[in-house]
């Protein structure tokens, strides 16, 4: 494993380009494009204000920088460094900005979620989507980029609109049976849309592409409900993590009363656990193991309990989860056998973990200067060789899985992994 | 008949026992005598005689006798007078009466004893019963007290139970109440939320209007030059056609997805069917041949034949025809049946094995494991022993053959053997010599005997040359001696032969 030197970073904005050739990073109002292998600066752009969000277009030709305070989005081209584009929302304000899948349209969400403006880079046309829902995941694109789902709310009722991305025509518009829609997410196959309700109500609905309700699932009433969901790469299963520290692993085709597997997090039982020690290695401890269990404050909203993070491995073999009550541990479940596979217990609370896009390899960071890698063959913890403080809070993989960027509040570094020989 | 008056005679003040005597008072009898009789004290042991003498004195003999006679006759005894009227006493009847009275007296005494005994018995029984009664009364008291105690406890427990039930009910009610409160609050909050949301929407609308109306110059996009579309085509107008095409596209996507899934399922099905078929074949091969015993397994027979038919059918049909419903069902049903048969078979085998283990099986063909093991152990031991023997023999042989070839030792050894042989030979020679001597002696004796016999024969021959009857006897004797000599010679020869053999051996 090789580590690059530290580079300056602000706002945890470090992104690999989709084609894997470049790495974009922001320092205050400057956007720096580097080559992935050499980390040499290819381009340097200066924006008008502190950049709050960057996103590559899907063809890696453009990159947008959003400045919410000023309400400006600036788009830069990699092919033509002279090319510039600035979208000013003015008094409408800007809350969120993202690319369309074709890489030629930018969707800006104005302040107070008044509307979503679709700016086109190809034509002069502008489209508006009214009444977008003010929720965490209000816009979702299918994997193939054909359709877009937008959550809307009119007259105190939730709706979902499906648009065709190629010409922005409304395909379907249907209401959902939710009290207060919290998020929408497409299945990887692009035919099923998962819609789930606010945490006050445990309800998840599955809609087909043509707007039909396929199924609903409600585990219980009155207690806090869904915290996070994840689609399996095969689109056959849905993992639902809830506030009661349980994961419901549901087969999409079947009706909810049948064939749901609930994984619970027993606080004192684990198949095998690796404990991080100060000498920076993993120990395997014997069952039963007890974990540090945090009971959240009862009178606060959004308590730190339940399953906060869920991620499937790309080969559909493992599911990595984090129980916010036990923030030091990553639970990795074997999906094929529907059993707990391994628990990684760290000394500090886990900040984030991400699967390698190509193979079942999990990278974990806990806010110190070490990066932890787990694969079914074993796990390793690596100290990043830096001078000074480097507290890794986020990481992101290169699309090929050969390297990853480790991001801290002020710096980032790139870690190059040895490519395993594939026979 | 006179009037009877029973009078209790007053008690004597002496130290004797009191005897109450009832005497009858007769009015007819002279009063002074009766009075005398009455006033007389009770008879004691001392004064018994005096009492007796007091009754009858010399003056009133006749009166006493008549009185006695009257008494006796009334009691049923015969009169003591000799005749109906007269002064002569019938001594015999008197004695009889006396005897009868004595017997009566004895009887009465015995009866009295019995009665007293019974009285005592009853008294003790009574005591015993009273004791029992007292004890039972105590026990009853105790049990009553216990019952009271238990009842009290039962009451307490029941009241506790009721309390707990009540508590439980209260808790349940509270829970229900809380749930109701929660739901009511939830609806209230929803309502409030909706109200606030409507207000918020109104504000948003207002804001939106303001923003749009302002025609803010700022809301614009500055672009150096427009970029071509990603797919390189030109933008298209939005028309109904495009809408229709969108719909079509969407349905195509959905259909694609379904088709893919169906393909996967078909593949899976085909795989599973193949596996099922294989399983069926294998199960059939595993099952024991059942055609030999049609009676016992009559229920399996037709099934087998069915199965064979099925196999034949399946082999003929194509794979995609197997998706037909009935055929599918047949396949699964037949596999189920076969699996059950196989299971039964395996269970039977298990039972057999367990029976053999317990030793209950009395079959000659089947040897119990323990016997088998013993036999094998024995055989192994034998083999071991034989091997050892062979080894030792080999060793000895080798020793002999490959004994250290030291000349002196060999010579010594040879000498040893020779010495042994020589000694043996000497021994035999001695024997032979002895026997020879014996034979010499015998030969001499035989020859002397033969000579003497010859001389006698000669003399007799000279003496009886004149007479012939002697010839026969002589010839006979001659023949006899000849035989005798022959025999001797044979004996000698055999002895000689033996000697020679002996010598040869050595």
Boltz contact constraints between the chains, C-beta under 6 A:
constraints:
  - contact:
      token1: [A, 83]
      token2: [B, 224]
      max_distance: 6.0
  - contact:
      token1: [A, 84]
      token2: [B, 224]
      max_distance: 6.0
  - contact:
      token1: [A, 85]
      token2: [B, 223]
      max_distance: 6.0
  - contact:
      token1: [A, 86]
      token2: [B, 222]
      max_distance: 6.0
  - contact:
      token1: [A, 87]
      token2: [B, 221]
      max_distance: 6.0
  - contact:
      token1: [A, 88]
      token2: [B, 218]
      max_distance: 6.0
  - contact:
      token1: [A, 89]
      token2: [B, 219]
      max_distance: 6.0
  - contact:
      token1: [A, 90]
      token2: [B, 216]
      max_distance: 6.0
  - contact:
      token1: [A, 90]
      token2: [B, 218]
      max_distance: 6.0
  - contact:
      token1: [A, 90]
      token2: [B, 219]
      max_distance: 6.0
  - contact:
      token1: [A, 91]
      token2: [B, 211]
      max_distance: 6.0
  - contact:
      token1: [A, 91]
      token2: [B, 216]
      max_distance: 6.0
  - contact:
      token1: [A, 92]
      token2: [B, 211]
      max_distance: 6.0
  - contact:
      token1: [A, 92]
      token2: [B, 219]
      max_distance: 6.0
  - contact:
      token1: [A, 102]
      token2: [B, 230]
      max_distance: 6.0
  - contact:
      token1: [A, 103]
      token2: [B, 230]
      max_distance: 6.0
  - contact:
      token1: [A, 104]
      token2: [B, 229]
      max_distance: 6.0
  - contact:
      token1: [A, 104]
      token2: [B, 230]
      max_distance: 6.0
  - contact:
      token1: [A, 112]
      token2: [B, 204]
      max_distance: 6.0
  - contact:
      token1: [A, 114]
      token2: [B, 204]
      max_distance: 6.0
  - contact:
      token1: [A, 114]
      token2: [B, 208]
      max_distance: 6.0
  - contact:
      token1: [A, 119]
      token2: [B, 221]
      max_distance: 6.0
  - contact:
      token1: [A, 121]
      token2: [B, 227]
      max_distance: 6.0
  - contact:
      token1: [A, 122]
      token2: [B, 226]
      max_distance: 6.0
  - contact:
      token1: [A, 122]
      token2: [B, 227]
      max_distance: 6.0
  - contact:
      token1: [A, 122]
      token2: [B, 229]
      max_distance: 6.0
  - contact:
      token1: [A, 123]
      token2: [B, 235]
      max_distance: 6.0
  - contact:
      token1: [A, 156]
      token2: [B, 194]
      max_distance: 6.0
  - contact:
      token1: [A, 156]
      token2: [B, 197]
      max_distance: 6.0
  - contact:
      token1: [A, 164]
      token2: [B, 246]
      max_distance: 6.0
  - contact:
      token1: [A, 169]
      token2: [B, 246]
      max_distance: 6.0
  - contact:
      token1: [A, 171]
      token2: [B, 246]
      max_distance: 6.0
  - contact:
      token1: [A, 171]
      token2: [B, 250]
      max_distance: 6.0
  - contact:
      token1: [A, 189]
      token2: [B, 257]
      max_distance: 6.0
  - contact:
      token1: [A, 191]
      token2: [B, 254]
      max_distance: 6.0
  - contact:
      token1: [A, 191]
      token2: [B, 257]
      max_distance: 6.0
  - contact:
      token1: [A, 209]
      token2: [B, 250]
      max_distance: 6.0
  - contact:
      token1: [A, 209]
      token2: [B, 254]
      max_distance: 6.0
